[in-house]
Amino acid sequence: MRQDAGDLKDDRRQKTNLNKLQKKLRRNMGQAIADFEMIEEGDKVMVCLSGGKDSFTMLDILMNL
């Protein structure tokens, strides 16, 4: 199925918004980890997941710090 220009523009806008949100979450989480000295160089981190969206988001952010 062919997408029209409006759909493509909406897709780009959604991707841009997602990228901005990911960047903001990573920056804020990284800042909190640094501010409260939660993780230091050489530390091993175990992440427990419930399988929900918030758990997956936390894992994704930690893996990309």
Secondary structure, 3 states (H helix, E strand, C coil): CCCCHHHHHHHHHHHHHHHHHHHHHHHHHHHHHHHCCCCCCCCCCCCCCCCCHHHHHHHHHHHCC
